[in-house]
Amino acid sequence: VTLVRSFSQADFDQFARLSGDDNPIHTDPAFSARTHFGRTVAHGLLLCSVLRGLVDRLLPGGNVKEQSVMFPAPTFTDEPMRFSAKIIQTDGALTELGLEVKRISDGEVTCQGRCGVAR
């Protein structure tokens, strides 16, 4: 399953308020402009939250038992991103899924990983 979504600075700010993670790399455009990213970047857990929704679309009611993700590139504001989750294999009661977030403009992967879901 896939979903195309972009985030605004207001989305980053709201997630920071909800999570308590107000690191300026996410919330302060002036600060972020002076970093090697050049602008604010998404919280990793914000991306994982969207991916979790896709997992539930694939396996409704499943319990995520394990998950590993990495963030090889930043996700910026106002850039359309393609979120995807796909079933890789099922082994007994555990289904392994591949997870990915990819920037549509250049195809760069900004988050990738796997999760194991029990049904």
Buried (B, 14 or more C-beta within 10 A) or exposed (E): BEBEEBBEBEBBBEBBEEEEBEEBBBBBEEEBEEBEEEBBBBBBEBBBEBBBEBBBEBBEEBEBEEBEBEBEBBBBBEBEBBBBBEBEEEEEEBBBBBBBBBBEEEEBBBBBBBBBBEE
